Amino acid sequence: MITFEPASSLEFDEQFRLIKQGIGDFVDAIWGWNDDAQRQRIQEHHPQSGYHWLTYQGQRVGLVCYHPYDKNLHVHMLVIKKRYQAMGIGREVMNRLECHAPQVSCNAITLSCFSDNHAAVRFYRALGFHTVKTEPHFINFRKNLGR
């Protein structure tokens, strides 16, 4: 079972390394990766209160950032360490967020994904997310919870 542990701002460097591992290649291919610029962007656009470490069998296996926004639970980021991918962890995290959403008065989950991240696009579609909007480098997804 996956546990969610609030991430501390004192751990930002560790969070940043994992985020870079997860999305660095996609960002670099589009805009180029600059550590300082990405640190600033992440800190300005994703409040620390939304970050949670994902732990499995006592190990930190990933990171998720989410916030309720306008009746939607918006997932800003979901990164699973490579060696823990394809083990059902991402699916469990998203299922847990679906259960959490109504508790914070949200009736849908929204997120954006790099359009070139084909594995993530397949993953979200398999979970029942539908495309709301396609942008040059992103696909915006939504899943209505119907609860």
GIDA-V498851 format. One record per backbone hydrogen bond with DSSP energy under -0.5 kcal/mol. CO is the residue of the C=O (numbers start at 1). NH is the residue of the N-H. If there is no record, write none. Layout:
co=CO nh=NH
co=CO nh=NH
This chain:
co=3 nh=5
co=3 nh=55
co=5 nh=53
co=8 nh=11
co=9 nh=12
co=11 nh=14
co=11 nh=15
co=12 nh=16
co=13 nh=17
co=14 nh=18
co=15 nh=19
co=16 nh=20
co=17 nh=21
co=18 nh=22
co=19 nh=23
co=19 nh=24
co=20 nh=24
co=23 nh=27
co=24 nh=28
co=25 nh=29
co=26 nh=30
co=27 nh=31
co=27 nh=32
co=32 nh=34
co=34 nh=38
co=35 nh=39
co=36 nh=40
co=37 nh=41
co=38 nh=42
co=39 nh=43
co=40 nh=44
co=41 nh=45
co=42 nh=46
co=47 nh=50
co=48 nh=51
co=50 nh=66
co=51 nh=7
co=52 nh=64
co=53 nh=5
co=53 nh=55
co=54 nh=61
co=54 nh=62
co=55 nh=3
co=56 nh=59
co=59 nh=56
co=59 nh=61
co=61 nh=81
co=62 nh=54
co=63 nh=79
co=64 nh=52
co=65 nh=76
co=65 nh=77
co=67 nh=74
co=69 nh=72
co=71 nh=107
co=71 nh=108
co=72 nh=69
co=72 nh=74
co=73 nh=75
co=73 nh=110
co=74 nh=67
co=74 nh=76
co=75 nh=112
co=77 nh=65
co=79 nh=63
co=81 nh=84
co=82 nh=85
co=84 nh=87
co=88 nh=92
co=89 nh=93
co=90 nh=94
co=91 nh=95
co=92 nh=96
co=93 nh=97
co=94 nh=98
co=95 nh=99
co=96 nh=100
co=97 nh=101
co=98 nh=102
co=100 nh=103
co=100 nh=104
co=101 nh=104
co=101 nh=106
co=102 nh=105
co=107 nh=145
co=107 nh=146
co=108 nh=73
co=109 nh=143
co=110 nh=75
co=111 nh=141
co=113 nh=139
co=114 nh=117
co=116 nh=118
co=117 nh=121
co=118 nh=122
co=119 nh=123
co=120 nh=124
co=121 nh=125
co=122 nh=126
co=123 nh=127
co=124 nh=129
co=125 nh=128
co=130 nh=142
co=133 nh=135
co=133 nh=140
co=137 nh=115
co=138 nh=135
co=139 nh=113
co=139 nh=141
co=140 nh=132
co=140 nh=133
co=141 nh=111
co=142 nh=130
co=143 nh=109
